[in-house]
């Protein structure tokens, strides 16, 4: 094909030759169109390691990243009002979908393209080429990211497999277009065109809004998965060491609710995303990424030694929205160090007691501050992290941040019970990863409601059918690390999750018993007592067990009545969903009649 005359003046002859050798007309047409719309001063094609180094230099030259004292470390700041996923500014184009912001396609495209028009004036357009998933895996997706932010492309180069040479021929690919624009928050838009598998974002730099292959791509892969009968999930993939071999599980938690810390306990394959297929009757999973974009708030040497080591050792790390101290090191809240008196953060020069225009105290680091690092930097990385065959999944965790109701760990009766009453019934305290008030409880099935791009009824129907297609479906568990007592004191330490994971391993190996309750199976006290000594070297009392694993029957009933009420208002839900919820409520009612509001596990 022929480019428009404008692009020839913006791209070097060597890079143009590289593009033409791919012989991919759809790629050339897409790039030509975006250059015409965004009007960059120059275009840079990122095809190899030398180009990746150029991007890193440009990130520093433009001030988007600042070098830190430790070799390979840089820091990036987003604007004060652009520190989290912009739920209200994100839209799926097309017909209305329950729980999802949508816009008519023509209206949404017209708006976002008008904002992108001329948005890269005076800037360089970077074009990155990536693979979501290992080369040779049965489900991997090629993707192109366009951005005028070298920070965005630098982040992508850490998080994803660079795959320029794989774009030969008219092979299909996802398309992501991002521009900083004017960084006018009132004009911030993230628009997802499912039909054409393209995402546009403008007037934002926060990674969750701008890095296309992260959660924006999840909306595209999720849609594909449902149409093709597999799963694309907001899940970590973790290896747990058993007596004779490793067992792999996936774990779904809303951001800031324990997913990354859980990933670091076992052998790390993924801390965030999972592609899941039925291969010869087995559930197998792959990580579409090769990096970690994690919340840094609260990470400290005692509780998070593996992450701490990465963040304090030479190597490629991008810190975002933490405090940069005068000596070129960084501070974030909860890292165990004394809070500095001053420094530089997302609000500019910072000092203790500094307030914003509304009189609110500005913290030294944002609660949603992040780090970006290669997965190979983590000493617990599993050898299978890039295995094109994936790993067999034997367990699934659906975890929430629930202060009042759910026990720390429970096992579902079966696949359907787990999918519906643990996954599809997730309610969790809102975190700083989403713009809005934190700690408000919100409905968030499978921790994927923010990334839903199709009717939830079709999503759950596919989930249920997928389990039925497996020869031996994985066990499903519900986790809650955040249960509190009546005085608001947490009932578990951060380390206790190691015990819950050990119990999961023993349940997979059929080496631990369980007590049946109306909401699932819970651990037996004697087993947990042994595991606490074995894993943590500490005593676990009957009082601790009873406090943590008493079933708050009335609270559970209220929860499932809320969930039943939510789904009853949604047309097109599978019959199994309401049936399973009705059965759950009926079981709870029987126990309330017998035991009252709360029942001790010692009475079951």
C-alpha positions as CSV (number, residue, x, y, z in Angstrom):
1,X,0.0,0.0,0.0
2,X,1.0,3.6,-0.3
3,X,1.3,5.8,2.8
4,X,-0.1,9.3,2.8
5,X,2.6,11.9,1.9
6,X,2.8,13.2,5.5
7,X,4.2,10.0,7.0
8,X,7.2,9.9,4.8
9,X,8.5,13.1,6.4
10,X,8.0,11.7,9.9
11,X,9.7,8.3,9.8
12,X,13.3,7.4,8.9
13,X,13.9,5.5,5.7
14,X,15.4,2.5,7.7
15,X,12.3,2.2,9.8
16,X,10.1,2.5,6.8
17,X,11.9,-0.3,5.1
18,X,11.5,-2.5,8.2
19,X,7.8,-1.8,8.2
20,X,7.5,-2.6,4.5
21,X,9.4,-5.8,4.8
22,X,6.6,-7.1,7.1
23,X,4.3,-7.0,4.1
24,X,1.3,-6.3,6.5
25,X,-1.1,-4.0,4.7
26,X,-3.5,-3.8,7.6
27,X,-0.7,-2.7,9.9
28,X,0.5,0.0,7.4
29,X,-3.1,1.2,6.9
30,X,-3.6,1.5,10.7
31,X,-0.4,3.4,11.3
32,X,-1.1,5.7,8.3
33,X,-4.5,6.6,9.7
34,X,-3.3,7.2,13.2
35,X,-0.4,9.4,12.0
36,X,-2.9,11.5,10.0
37,X,-5.2,11.9,13.0
38,X,-2.7,12.5,15.8
39,X,-0.2,14.5,13.7
40,X,3.1,13.7,15.5
41,X,6.3,15.5,14.6
42,X,8.1,12.2,14.1
43,X,7.3,8.5,14.2
44,X,9.7,5.9,15.9
45,X,9.2,2.2,15.3
46,X,10.3,0.1,18.3
47,X,11.5,-3.2,16.9
48,X,14.6,-4.4,18.9
49,X,16.6,-3.9,22.1
50,X,18.5,-0.9,20.7
51,X,15.1,0.8,20.1
52,X,14.1,-0.1,23.7
53,X,17.2,1.7,24.9
54,X,16.2,4.7,22.8
55,X,12.8,4.7,24.4
56,X,14.3,4.7,27.9
57,X,16.6,7.6,27.1
58,X,13.6,9.6,25.7
59,X,11.6,8.9,28.8
60,X,14.4,10.6,30.8
61,X,15.1,13.4,28.2
62,X,11.4,14.4,28.2
63,X,11.2,14.3,32.0
64,X,8.6,11.6,32.1
65,X,11.0,9.5,34.1
66,X,13.8,10.7,36.5
67,X,16.8,8.5,37.1
68,X,17.2,7.4,40.8
69,X,20.3,6.5,42.9
70,X,20.0,2.8,42.3
71,X,21.2,1.7,38.9
72,X,18.3,1.0,36.5
73,X,15.7,2.6,38.7
74,X,13.6,5.6,37.5
75,X,10.5,7.4,38.9
76,X,7.5,8.7,37.0
77,X,4.8,11.0,38.3
78,X,1.2,11.2,37.0
79,X,-0.9,14.3,37.5
80,X,-2.6,14.6,40.9
81,X,-6.1,13.8,39.5
82,X,-4.8,11.0,37.3
83,X,-3.7,8.4,39.8
84,X,-6.0,5.5,39.2
85,X,-8.3,3.7,36.7
86,X,-10.8,6.3,35.4
87,X,-14.0,4.2,35.7
88,X,-16.3,7.1,34.8
89,X,-14.3,8.1,31.7
90,X,-14.0,4.5,30.3
91,X,-16.6,3.4,27.8
92,X,-17.4,0.2,25.7
93,X,-18.8,1.2,22.3
94,X,-22.1,-0.4,21.4
95,X,-25.3,-1.5,23.0
96,X,-25.9,-1.2,26.8
97,X,-24.3,-3.8,29.0
98,X,-25.2,-4.3,32.7
99,X,-22.7,-2.8,35.1
100,X,-20.7,-1.3,32.3
101,X,-20.3,2.3,30.9
102,X,-21.3,2.2,27.2
103,X,-21.7,4.7,24.5
104,X,-23.3,4.4,21.0
105,X,-20.4,3.5,18.7
106,X,-20.7,6.5,16.3
107,X,-20.9,9.0,19.2
108,X,-18.0,7.5,21.1
109,X,-15.7,7.3,18.1
110,X,-16.5,10.8,17.0
111,X,-15.7,12.2,20.5
112,X,-12.4,10.3,21.1
113,X,-11.1,10.8,17.6
114,X,-11.8,14.6,17.9
115,X,-9.7,14.6,21.1
116,X,-6.9,12.7,19.4
117,X,-6.9,14.9,16.4
118,X,-3.6,16.9,16.5
119,X,-2.9,15.6,20.0
120,X,0.7,14.6,19.3
121,X,1.7,18.0,17.7
122,X,5.4,18.6,18.5
123,X,5.9,15.1,19.9
124,X,7.3,11.8,18.8
125,X,4.9,9.0,18.2
126,X,6.3,5.6,19.4
127,X,5.0,2.4,17.9
128,X,5.5,-0.8,19.9
129,X,4.9,-4.4,18.8
130,X,4.1,-7.1,21.3
131,X,2.8,-10.6,22.0
132,X,0.3,-11.3,24.7
133,X,1.4,-14.8,25.7
134,X,4.4,-17.0,25.0
135,X,5.4,-17.7,21.4
136,X,4.0,-21.1,20.3
137,X,1.2,-21.1,22.9
138,X,-2.3,-22.1,21.6
139,X,-3.8,-18.7,22.5
140,X,-1.5,-15.7,22.1
141,X,-2.4,-12.3,20.7
142,X,-0.3,-9.8,18.8
143,X,-0.8,-6.2,19.7
144,X,0.4,-2.8,18.5
145,X,0.7,0.1,21.0
146,X,0.9,3.7,19.7
147,X,1.8,6.4,22.2
148,X,3.4,9.8,22.5
149,X,4.6,8.9,26.0
150,X,8.0,7.1,26.2
151,X,7.1,6.2,29.7
152,X,4.1,4.1,28.4
153,X,6.2,2.4,25.8
154,X,9.0,1.8,28.3
155,X,6.5,0.2,30.6
156,X,5.1,-2.0,27.8
157,X,8.7,-3.1,27.0
158,X,9.1,-4.4,30.5
159,X,5.7,-6.0,30.8
160,X,5.3,-7.7,27.4
161,X,7.2,-9.7,24.9
162,X,8.5,-7.5,22.1
163,X,7.5,-9.2,18.8
164,X,8.1,-7.0,15.8
165,X,9.1,-9.9,13.5
166,X,5.9,-11.8,14.2
167,X,3.8,-9.2,12.4
168,X,4.8,-10.6,8.9
169,X,1.9,-10.9,6.5
170,X,-1.7,-9.7,7.1
171,X,-1.8,-11.4,10.6
172,X,-4.6,-9.9,12.9
173,X,-3.6,-7.9,15.9
174,X,-5.1,-5.8,18.7
175,X,-4.7,-2.0,18.3
176,X,-4.1,0.5,21.1
177,X,-3.8,4.3,20.6
178,X,-2.7,6.5,23.5
179,X,-1.9,10.2,23.7
180,X,-1.1,12.4,26.6
181,X,-3.0,15.1,24.8
182,X,-3.3,18.2,27.0
183,X,-3.6,16.1,30.2
184,X,-7.0,17.8,30.7
185,X,-8.8,15.5,33.1
186,X,-12.1,16.8,32.0
187,X,-11.4,15.5,28.5
188,X,-9.9,12.2,29.7
189,X,-11.4,9.4,27.7
190,X,-10.7,5.6,27.4
191,X,-12.8,4.1,24.6
192,X,-13.0,0.4,23.8
193,X,-14.2,-0.6,20.3
194,X,-14.8,-4.3,20.8
195,X,-16.0,-4.9,17.2
196,X,-12.7,-3.7,15.6
197,X,-10.5,-4.7,18.6
198,X,-9.1,-1.2,19.1
199,X,-8.8,0.9,22.2
200,X,-8.2,4.7,22.3
201,X,-7.1,6.6,25.4
202,X,-6.3,10.3,25.7
203,X,-5.6,13.0,28.3
204,X,-4.2,10.5,30.8
205,X,-0.8,8.9,31.7
206,X,-1.8,6.7,34.6
207,X,-0.7,3.2,33.4
208,X,-4.1,1.6,34.0
209,X,-5.6,4.0,31.5
210,X,-2.7,4.3,29.1
211,X,-0.9,1.0,28.8
212,X,-3.1,-0.7,26.3
213,X,-2.0,-4.3,26.8
214,X,-2.8,-4.2,30.5
215,X,-6.5,-4.1,31.5
216,X,-7.6,-2.5,28.3
217,X,-6.5,-5.6,26.4
218,X,-8.3,-7.7,29.0
219,X,-11.6,-6.3,27.7
220,X,-10.7,-7.5,24.2
221,X,-9.4,-11.0,25.2
222,X,-12.4,-11.5,27.6
223,X,-14.8,-10.9,24.7
224,X,-12.9,-13.3,22.5
225,X,-12.8,-15.9,25.2
226,X,-16.6,-15.9,25.7
227,X,-17.2,-16.2,22.0
228,X,-14.6,-19.1,21.7
229,X,-15.3,-21.0,24.9
230,X,-12.2,-20.3,27.0
231,X,-11.4,-18.0,29.9
232,X,-9.5,-14.7,30.1
233,X,-9.3,-13.7,33.7
234,X,-8.0,-11.1,36.2
235,X,-6.1,-13.8,38.0
236,X,-2.6,-14.5,39.3
237,X,-1.0,-17.9,38.5
238,X,0.9,-19.4,41.4
239,X,2.8,-22.6,42.0
240,X,2.4,-24.2,45.5
241,X,4.9,-26.8,46.7
242,X,3.3,-30.1,47.7
243,X,4.8,-33.1,49.2
244,X,5.8,-34.7,45.9
245,X,5.3,-32.0,43.3
246,X,4.1,-28.5,42.6
247,X,0.4,-27.6,42.2
248,X,-0.7,-24.6,40.3
249,X,-3.6,-22.4,41.2
250,X,-5.1,-19.2,39.8
251,X,-6.2,-16.4,42.2
252,X,-8.7,-13.6,41.6
253,X,-8.6,-10.6,43.9
254,X,-9.6,-7.0,43.3
255,X,-6.6,-4.7,43.2
256,X,-5.2,-4.0,46.6
257,X,-6.8,-7.0,48.2
258,X,-3.9,-9.5,48.3
259,X,-3.3,-10.8,44.8
260,X,0.3,-9.6,44.5
261,X,1.3,-10.6,48.0
262,X,-0.3,-14.1,47.5
263,X,1.6,-14.4,44.3
264,X,4.9,-13.9,46.1
265,X,4.2,-16.7,48.6
266,X,4.4,-19.4,45.9
267,X,6.2,-19.8,42.6
268,X,5.4,-16.9,40.4
269,X,4.0,-17.3,36.9
270,X,1.6,-14.3,36.9
271,X,0.6,-11.7,39.4
272,X,-2.4,-10.3,37.5
273,X,-3.7,-12.0,34.3
274,X,-4.4,-15.5,33.1
275,X,-5.3,-17.0,29.8
276,X,-7.1,-20.3,30.5
277,X,-7.9,-23.1,28.1
278,X,-9.3,-26.7,28.1
279,X,-6.5,-28.8,26.7
280,X,-7.5,-32.5,26.5
281,X,-9.9,-32.1,29.4
282,X,-7.3,-30.3,31.6
283,X,-7.5,-26.7,32.7
284,X,-4.3,-25.0,31.6
285,X,-3.2,-21.5,32.1
286,X,-0.6,-19.0,30.7
287,X,0.5,-15.5,31.6
288,X,0.0,-13.0,28.8
289,X,2.6,-10.8,30.5
290,X,6.3,-11.0,31.5
291,X,6.4,-8.3,34.0
292,X,4.8,-7.0,37.3
293,X,2.9,-3.8,37.7
294,X,2.1,-3.9,41.4
295,X,0.8,-1.7,44.2
296,X,3.7,-0.6,46.4
297,X,1.8,0.9,49.3
298,X,2.5,-1.2,52.4
299,X,5.4,-3.2,50.9
300,X,8.0,-3.7,53.5
301,X,11.1,-5.9,54.1
302,X,9.4,-8.0,56.8
303,X,6.1,-8.9,55.1
304,X,7.2,-8.7,51.4
305,X,10.9,-9.8,51.3
306,X,10.9,-10.8,47.6
307,X,9.3,-7.6,46.3
308,X,11.5,-5.6,48.7
309,X,14.6,-7.2,47.2
310,X,13.5,-6.3,43.7
311,X,12.8,-2.7,44.7
312,X,16.1,-2.2,46.5
313,X,18.5,-4.0,44.0
314,X,20.0,-2.7,40.8
315,X,17.9,-3.6,37.8
316,X,15.1,-2.2,35.7
317,X,12.3,-0.7,37.9
318,X,9.9,2.1,37.3
319,X,8.5,3.6,40.4
320,X,5.3,5.7,40.0
321,X,3.8,8.3,42.3
322,X,6.0,7.5,45.3
323,X,8.2,10.2,47.0
324,X,11.6,11.0,45.6
325,X,14.0,12.0,48.4
326,X,16.8,14.5,48.1
327,X,19.4,11.7,47.9
328,X,17.8,10.0,44.9
329,X,16.2,7.2,46.8
330,X,12.4,6.7,47.2
331,X,9.9,6.5,50.1
332,X,6.4,5.1,50.1
333,X,3.9,4.7,52.9
334,X,4.1,1.5,54.9
335,X,7.7,0.7,53.9
336,X,8.9,0.6,57.5
337,X,11.0,3.7,57.3
338,X,10.6,7.0,59.0
339,X,8.5,9.4,56.9
340,X,10.8,12.1,55.4
341,X,10.2,15.8,56.0
342,X,10.3,16.7,52.3
343,X,10.9,15.5,48.8
344,X,9.2,15.5,45.4
345,X,6.1,13.6,44.5
346,X,3.1,13.7,42.2
347,X,2.1,17.1,43.6
348,X,5.5,18.7,43.0
349,X,7.7,19.8,45.9
350,X,6.3,18.1,49.0
351,X,6.7,18.7,52.7
352,X,5.0,17.4,55.8
353,X,1.6,19.0,56.3
354,X,1.3,20.2,52.7
355,X,-2.3,20.5,51.6
356,X,-4.2,20.6,48.3
357,X,-6.5,23.5,47.2
358,X,-9.3,21.9,49.3
359,X,-7.2,21.8,52.5
360,X,-6.7,18.0,52.3
361,X,-3.3,16.7,53.5
362,X,-1.2,15.4,50.6
363,X,0.5,12.1,51.5
364,X,4.1,11.6,50.6
365,X,3.2,8.8,48.2
366,X,-0.2,8.0,46.7
367,X,-2.1,5.0,48.1
368,X,-2.2,3.6,44.5
369,X,1.6,4.2,43.9
370,X,3.1,1.5,41.8
371,X,6.2,-0.3,40.6
372,X,6.9,-1.9,37.3
373,X,9.6,-4.6,37.0
374,X,10.4,-7.7,34.8
375,X,9.0,-11.0,36.2
376,X,12.5,-12.4,35.9
377,X,13.7,-10.0,38.6
378,X,11.7,-11.9,41.2
379,X,13.6,-14.8,42.8
380,X,10.4,-16.9,43.2
381,X,9.7,-16.8,39.4
382,X,8.6,-20.3,38.2
383,X,10.5,-22.0,35.4
384,X,7.2,-22.3,33.5
385,X,6.5,-18.6,33.4
386,X,7.1,-18.6,29.6
387,X,6.2,-22.2,28.8
388,X,4.1,-22.3,25.7
389,X,2.3,-25.4,27.1
390,X,1.2,-23.5,30.1
391,X,0.5,-25.2,33.5
392,X,-2.3,-27.5,34.7
393,X,-4.5,-25.6,37.2
394,X,-5.7,-27.6,40.2
395,X,-7.3,-24.8,42.3
396,X,-8.9,-21.4,42.0
397,X,-9.1,-18.7,44.7
398,X,-11.7,-16.0,44.6
399,X,-10.5,-13.5,47.2
400,X,-12.1,-10.3,48.6
401,X,-11.5,-7.6,51.2
402,X,-14.5,-8.1,53.5
403,X,-14.2,-6.7,57.1
404,X,-17.4,-8.2,58.5
405,X,-18.6,-11.5,57.1
406,X,-16.5,-14.0,55.1
407,X,-14.2,-16.6,56.9
408,X,-10.5,-16.5,55.9
409,X,-10.7,-19.5,53.7
410,X,-13.4,-21.9,52.5
411,X,-13.8,-24.5,49.8
412,X,-16.8,-24.7,47.5
413,X,-18.9,-27.9,47.2
414,X,-18.2,-28.1,43.5
415,X,-17.4,-26.0,40.4
416,X,-20.9,-24.5,40.0
417,X,-21.2,-23.7,43.7
418,X,-17.7,-22.0,43.6
419,X,-18.3,-20.1,40.4
420,X,-21.6,-18.7,41.6
421,X,-21.4,-18.3,45.4
422,X,-17.7,-17.4,45.6
423,X,-16.8,-15.9,42.2
424,X,-20.0,-14.3,40.9
425,X,-20.9,-13.2,44.5
426,X,-17.8,-11.3,45.2
427,X,-18.2,-8.1,47.2
428,X,-15.1,-6.2,48.2
429,X,-14.0,-2.9,49.7
430,X,-13.2,-0.5,47.0
431,X,-9.4,0.2,46.7
432,X,-7.3,3.2,45.7
433,X,-6.8,1.5,42.3
434,X,-10.1,3.0,41.2
435,X,-11.1,6.7,41.4
436,X,-13.6,7.1,44.2
437,X,-14.0,6.6,47.9
438,X,-11.9,3.8,49.3
439,X,-13.3,1.0,51.6
440,X,-16.9,1.2,50.2
441,X,-18.2,-2.3,49.6
442,X,-19.0,-2.9,46.0
443,X,-20.2,-5.8,43.9
444,X,-17.3,-7.1,41.8
445,X,-17.8,-10.6,40.5
446,X,-14.5,-12.4,39.7
447,X,-12.8,-9.1,40.4
448,X,-13.5,-8.3,36.7
449,X,-16.5,-6.0,36.7
450,X,-14.3,-3.0,35.7
451,X,-13.1,-4.9,32.7
452,X,-16.4,-6.5,31.6
453,X,-17.0,-6.0,27.9
454,X,-20.0,-8.4,27.4
455,X,-23.2,-9.2,29.2
456,X,-22.5,-10.8,32.6
457,X,-25.0,-13.5,31.9
458,X,-23.0,-14.7,28.9
459,X,-19.8,-14.4,30.9
460,X,-21.1,-16.7,33.7
461,X,-22.8,-19.0,31.2
462,X,-19.4,-19.5,29.6
463,X,-17.7,-20.0,33.0
464,X,-20.2,-22.7,34.0
465,X,-19.9,-24.5,30.6
466,X,-16.1,-24.4,30.7
467,X,-16.1,-26.3,34.1
468,X,-18.5,-28.9,32.7
469,X,-16.1,-29.5,29.8
470,X,-13.2,-30.5,32.1
471,X,-12.5,-34.0,33.1
472,X,-11.6,-33.0,36.6
473,X,-12.5,-29.4,37.4
474,X,-10.1,-27.6,39.9
475,X,-11.2,-27.1,43.4
476,X,-12.5,-23.6,44.1
477,X,-11.8,-21.6,47.3
478,X,-13.0,-18.3,48.7
479,X,-10.5,-16.2,50.6
480,X,-10.7,-13.2,52.8
481,X,-7.6,-11.8,54.5
482,X,-9.3,-8.8,56.1
483,X,-11.9,-10.1,58.6
484,X,-12.1,-7.8,61.7
485,X,-13.7,-8.2,65.1
486,X,-16.4,-6.0,66.6
487,X,-13.7,-3.5,67.7
488,X,-12.3,-3.1,64.1
489,X,-9.2,-5.1,64.8
490,X,-7.9,-7.5,62.1
491,X,-8.3,-11.1,63.1
492,X,-5.3,-12.4,61.0
493,X,-1.7,-11.3,60.5
494,X,-0.3,-10.8,57.0
495,X,1.6,-14.1,57.3
496,X,-1.5,-16.1,57.9
497,X,-2.2,-16.3,54.2
498,X,0.7,-18.8,54.0
499,X,-1.3,-21.1,56.2
500,X,-4.4,-20.8,54.0
501,X,-2.4,-21.6,50.9
502,X,-0.9,-24.6,52.7
503,X,-4.3,-25.8,53.5
504,X,-5.4,-25.4,49.9
505,X,-2.4,-27.5,48.9
506,X,-3.3,-30.3,51.4
507,X,-6.9,-30.2,50.1
508,X,-5.7,-30.6,46.5
509,X,-3.6,-33.6,47.7
510,X,-6.5,-34.9,49.8
511,X,-4.4,-34.8,52.9
512,X,-6.6,-32.5,55.0
513,X,-10.1,-32.8,56.3
514,X,-12.9,-30.2,56.2
515,X,-16.1,-29.3,58.0
516,X,-19.3,-28.8,56.0
517,X,-21.1,-25.5,56.6
518,X,-24.0,-24.0,54.7
519,X,-21.6,-21.8,52.7
520,X,-18.8,-24.3,51.9
521,X,-16.1,-26.4,53.5
522,X,-13.9,-24.9,56.2
523,X,-10.6,-26.2,57.8
524,X,-10.6,-28.5,60.8
525,X,-9.0,-26.9,63.9
526,X,-6.4,-29.8,64.4
527,X,-5.2,-29.4,60.8
528,X,-4.8,-25.7,61.1
529,X,-3.0,-26.0,64.4
530,X,-0.4,-28.3,62.8
531,X,-0.1,-26.1,59.7
532,X,0.5,-22.9,61.8
533,X,3.4,-24.7,63.6
534,X,4.7,-26.2,60.3
535,X,4.5,-23.0,58.2
536,X,4.8,-20.1,60.7
537,X,6.3,-21.8,63.8
538,X,3.6,-20.4,66.1
539,X,0.7,-21.6,68.2
540,X,-2.8,-21.4,66.9
541,X,-5.4,-21.4,69.7
542,X,-8.9,-22.7,69.7
543,X,-10.0,-19.1,70.5
544,X,-8.3,-17.8,67.4
545,X,-9.9,-20.5,65.3
546,X,-13.4,-20.0,66.7
547,X,-13.2,-16.2,66.2
548,X,-12.1,-16.5,62.6
549,X,-14.1,-19.5,61.5
550,X,-17.4,-19.0,63.2
551,X,-20.0,-18.7,60.5
552,X,-21.8,-15.3,60.8
553,X,-25.0,-16.8,59.4
554,X,-27.2,-13.6,59.4
555,X,-24.4,-11.6,57.8
556,X,-24.0,-14.4,55.1
557,X,-27.7,-14.4,54.5
558,X,-27.8,-10.6,54.1
559,X,-24.9,-10.9,51.6
560,X,-26.5,-13.5,49.5
561,X,-29.8,-11.8,49.5
562,X,-28.0,-8.7,48.2
563,X,-26.4,-10.7,45.4
564,X,-29.7,-12.4,44.6
565,X,-31.3,-9.0,44.4
566,X,-28.7,-7.7,42.0
567,X,-28.9,-10.6,39.6
568,X,-32.7,-10.8,39.7
569,X,-32.8,-7.4,38.1
570,X,-30.6,-8.5,35.2
571,X,-32.3,-10.1,32.2
572,X,-30.5,-13.0,30.5
573,X,-28.9,-14.6,33.5
574,X,-28.4,-18.4,33.4
575,X,-31.0,-20.3,35.5
576,X,-28.2,-21.9,37.4
577,X,-27.1,-18.6,39.0
578,X,-30.4,-17.8,40.7
579,X,-31.0,-21.4,41.6
580,X,-27.6,-21.8,43.3
581,X,-28.1,-18.5,45.2
582,X,-31.6,-19.6,46.3
583,X,-30.2,-22.9,47.6
584,X,-27.4,-21.1,49.4
585,X,-29.9,-18.9,51.2
586,X,-32.1,-21.8,52.0
587,X,-29.2,-23.7,53.6
588,X,-28.3,-20.6,55.7
589,X,-31.9,-20.3,56.9
590,X,-31.9,-23.9,58.1
591,X,-28.7,-23.2,60.1
592,X,-30.1,-20.0,61.5
593,X,-33.2,-21.8,62.8
594,X,-30.9,-24.3,64.5
595,X,-28.0,-22.2,65.7
596,X,-29.1,-18.5,65.6
597,X,-27.1,-15.6,64.1
598,X,-23.6,-17.2,64.5
599,X,-22.5,-20.8,64.7
600,X,-19.1,-21.9,66.1
601,X,-17.2,-24.4,64.0
602,X,-16.9,-26.5,67.1
603,X,-20.6,-27.0,67.0
604,X,-20.7,-28.3,63.4
